[in-house]
Amino acid sequence: MFKNKSSKMNPNTTDTLIGEGSVFEGKIKSDASIRIEGQITGNVESAGDVTVGEKGVVKSNITARNVIIAGTVHGNLQTKGSVRIMSSGRLYGNTTAHSLVIDEGGIFQGNSRMDVKSGEEERTKTVEHQHQPTAAPGFSSSYSSSPSPL
């Protein structure tokens, strides 16, 4: 009936769902992935992925392995992996990630910082970028942090 506290959650499974029409205020911390279809005000921390659905509205900072945005996020993102802003997604805040992908129509207003670990040395690239939808059909912006010679 109760979970054994010593067992770890699989970060690849979705453990928490904030459903459409739900409003949550406070901090969420999860060892598994989180999907947000409702509204959240407060910080979100996940060892897995955080997905903000098309109707999701998040007013908080998000720390996760990967973040996928199809809704709206007002806050800063910190990921170990990637941030993907879908065509319906909007990010108003700064992001630190290994890679950033913005689909056509997606909106990103803020600064992005690409962190790359290379052996024992860590290199950080800072890219100041404000993305607005482009006129070119089928265009997708992709920013990945491949190490560049210093």
C-alpha positions, 0 to 999 in steps of 0.5 A, spaced: 500 500 500 505 504 501 511 505 497 518 503 500 522 510 502 528 507 499 526 505 492 527 511 487 522 513 482 524 512 475 525 520 472 523 517 465 516 516 468 510 521 469 509 521 476 505 528 477 500 531 473 497 538 474 490 537 470 487 542 465 482 547 470 487 546 476 490 551 479 496 550 484 500 555 488 507 552 492 513 549 490 513 542 487 519 537 487 519 530 484 524 525 483 520 523 476 517 527 470 511 532 471 506 534 466 503 541 467 496 542 463 493 547 468 496 553 472 502 553 477 505 559 481 511 557 485 517 553 483 518 546 480 524 542 481 524 535 477 529 530 477 526 528 470 522 532 465 517 537 465 512 538 460 508 544 460 502 543 455 498 547 450 493 550 456 499 550 461 501 557 464 507 557 469 509 563 473 515 560 476 522 557 476 523 550 473 529 546 474 529 539 471 533 534 466 529 537 460 523 542 459 518 542 453 514 548 453 507 548 449 504 553 453 506 559 457 512 560 462 514 566 466 520 564 469 527 562 469 529 555 467 535 551 469 536 544 465 542 539 465 539 537 458 535 541 453 529 546 452 524 545 447 519 551 445 514 548 441 510 552 436 505 554 441 510 555 446 512 561 450 518 562 454 519 569 458 525 568 462 532 566 462 534 559 461 541 555 462 541 548 458 545 544 454 541 545 448 535 550 446 530 548 440 525 553 438 520 551 433 517 556 428 512 560 432 515 559 438 516 565 442 522 566 447 524 573 450 530 572 455 537 570 455 540 563 454 546 560 457 549 554 454 553 549 459 558 544 456 562 539 460 568 537 456 572 532 460 574 535 467 573 542 464 567 546 464 565 551 458 560 556 458 557 559 452 552 565 453 548 567 448 543 573 448 537 571 444 530 574 443 526 570 438 520 572 435 516 568 430 519 568 423 516 568 416 520 563 413 515 557 413 518 550 416 523 554 419 526 551 426 531 555 430 536 550 434 541 552 438 546 547 441 552 548 445 557 544 441 564 546 444 568 551 440 575 552 440 577 558 445 
